[in-house]
């Protein structure tokens, strides 16, 4: 499914902390260049370097760490989160679960993991924030999990997609989440925070990083 970013805006819900933590409400508009159909997605993106009360409320969760195992551990501690990204240096492991992390715990086939590497100079942290939000929007637009890595890489020229097998699963992380008492519950961010419409692409905002 070919997609393009019509706009991406982020509104801060909390002040940025000294440790890099932040919470944003993100609104993206993706457009299918062929049909002109628009997919509008709104979600809460939480960046945290240590456990926080906001983490369990995030649709997208980003934390320092390395490897698919750490991304899975973080996802299991925050039910309802659709996209989890952990990053170390210039690499990011992005984990997506259709229906939320709790659903993925009983349906392993619903989970997909993609690994990305930043290209050239730039601020990797901002790149990973944008990348994770674009992954959420692609899932809302109906991109299958098996195609998510390629779809996101096509939308974000600052990164390249790597094979998970080339970089290993990773064993270290700066984030040590605790199991949540509500880990058996899940909510779908697709139905409540997104809408799509078929119309020519006339975004009211230019794309923003």
C-alpha positions in Angstrom: 0.0 0.0 0.0 1.8 3.2 -1.1 1.3 6.0 1.4 2.6 9.5 1.9 2.7 11.9 4.9 0.4 14.8 4.4 1.0 16.2 7.9 2.3 15.3 11.3 1.9 17.6 14.3 2.6 17.0 18.0 1.1 18.9 20.9 2.9 18.7 24.2 0.7 17.5 27.1 3.5 17.7 29.7 6.7 19.8 29.9 9.8 18.0 28.7 11.8 16.6 31.6 15.5 16.8 32.1 15.8 13.1 31.5 14.2 13.5 28.1 10.7 12.3 29.1 7.8 13.8 27.3 4.1 13.2 26.5 2.5 14.4 23.2 -0.8 14.2 21.5 0.1 13.4 17.9 -2.1 13.9 14.8 -1.1 12.5 11.5 -2.6 12.5 8.0 -1.6 9.9 5.6 -2.7 9.9 2.0 -2.9 7.2 -0.6 -1.4 8.8 -3.7 -3.4 6.6 -6.0 -6.9 6.9 -4.6 -6.5 10.1 -2.7 -7.9 8.4 0.4 -6.9 10.1 3.7 -6.3 8.4 7.0 -6.4 10.7 10.0 -4.9 9.3 13.2 -4.7 10.8 16.6 -2.8 9.1 19.4 -0.9 9.7 22.7 2.9 9.3 22.4 4.9 8.8 25.6 8.7 9.0 25.9 10.1 7.9 29.2 13.5 6.9 30.5 12.0 5.4 33.7 8.6 4.1 34.7 5.9 6.8 34.8 2.2 7.0 35.3 1.8 8.3 31.7 3.3 5.1 30.2 0.3 2.9 30.7 -1.9 5.6 28.9 0.2 5.8 25.8 -0.8 4.4 22.4 2.9 4.8 21.4 5.7 4.2 23.9 9.4 5.1 23.4 12.2 4.3 25.8 16.0 3.7 25.8 17.0 0.1 25.4 18.2 -2.5 22.9 16.6 -5.5 21.3 13.2 -7.0 20.6 13.1 -8.7 24.1 13.2 -5.4 25.8 10.5 -4.0 23.5 8.4 -7.0 24.4 8.9 -6.6 28.1 7.9 -2.9 27.9 4.9 -3.8 25.8 3.6 -6.4 28.3 3.9 -3.9 31.1 1.7 -1.4 29.3 -1.5 -3.1 28.0 -3.3 -1.2 25.2 -0.1 0.2 23.7 -0.1 -0.5 20.0 3.5 0.5 19.2 6.6 0.2 21.4 10.0 1.5 20.3 13.3 1.0 22.2 16.5 2.6 20.9 20.2 2.6 21.5 22.4 5.0 19.6 21.5 5.0 16.0 19.3 1.9 16.1 15.7 1.4 17.0 13.6 -1.8 17.6 10.0 -1.1 16.8 7.4 -3.6 18.1 3.8 -3.4 16.9 0.9 -5.5 18.1 -2.5 -5.5 16.4 -5.2 -5.0 19.1 -2.6 -4.0 21.7 0.1 -5.7 23.7 -2.3 -7.8 25.8 -3.8 -9.3 22.7 -0.4 -10.0 21.3 0.4 -12.0 24.5 -2.1 -14.6 23.5 -1.7 -14.2 19.7 2.0 -14.2 18.9 1.3 -14.0 15.2 -0.2 -10.5 15.7 3.2 -9.1 16.7 5.8 -7.7 14.3 9.2 -6.3 15.0 11.2 -4.0 12.7 14.7 -2.7 13.2 15.8 0.7 11.9 19.1 2.5 11.6 19.4 6.3 11.3 21.2 7.6 8.2 23.6 10.4 8.3 23.8 13.2 10.9 20.8 14.3 12.9 19.0 14.0 16.2 18.2 10.3 16.5 15.8 10.8 19.4 13.4 13.0 17.3 13.7 10.6 14.4 12.6 7.7 16.6 9.7 9.7 18.0 8.4 10.5 14.5 9.1 6.9 13.3 7.0 5.4 16.1 4.1 7.7 15.4 4.2 6.9 11.7 4.1 3.2 12.6 1.0 3.7 14.6 -0.6 5.6 11.8 0.3 3.0 9.2 -1.4 0.3 11.3 -4.5 2.5 11.6 -4.4 2.9 7.8 -4.5 -0.9 7.5 -0.9 -1.7 6.7 -0.3 -5.4 7.6 2.3 -6.0 10.4 4.4 -8.0 7.9 4.8 -4.9 5.7 5.1 -2.3 8.5 8.9 -2.0 8.4 9.0 -1.3 4.7 6.0 1.1 4.9 7.5 3.1 7.7 11.0 3.3 6.1 9.4 4.6 2.9 7.7 7.4 4.9 10.9 8.4 6.9 13.9 8.9 4.6 16.2 9.5 7.6 16.2 5.8 8.4 16.9 2.5 6.8 15.2 -0.8 7.7 17.4 -3.7 8.8 16.8 -7.4 9.2 16.2 -8.2 12.9 18.5 -11.2 12.6 21.4 -9.0 11.6 21.4 -7.1 14.9 20.4 -9.7 17.4 17.8 -9.5 20.1 19.7 -7.4 22.6 20.1 -7.9 26.3 20.5 -4.5 27.9 18.1 -1.7 28.6 17.9 1.5 30.7 14.1 1.0 31.2 13.0 -1.6 33.8 9.2 -1.8 33.7 7.2 -3.5 36.4 4.3 -5.8 35.6 1.0 -3.9 35.6 -2.0 -5.1 37.6 -4.2 -4.2 34.6 -2.1 -6.2 32.2 -5.0 -8.4 31.4 -7.1 -5.6 29.9 -6.6 -3.9 26.6 -8.1 -1.1 24.6 -8.1 -0.5 20.9 -6.7 2.8 19.8 -7.7 2.2 16.3 -11.4 2.6 16.7 -11.5 5.4 19.2 -8.6 7.7 18.0 -8.7 7.4 14.2 -10.9 8.1 11.3 -10.4 7.8 7.6 -12.0 9.5 4.7 -11.9 9.2 0.9 -11.1 12.6 -0.6 -8.4 14.3 -2.6 -5.4 15.1 -0.5 -5.7 18.8 0.6 -4.0 18.8 4.0 -4.4 22.0 6.1 -0.9 21.7 7.5 2.5 21.0 5.9 4.5 18.0 7.1 6.5 18.6 10.2 9.3 16.7 11.8 
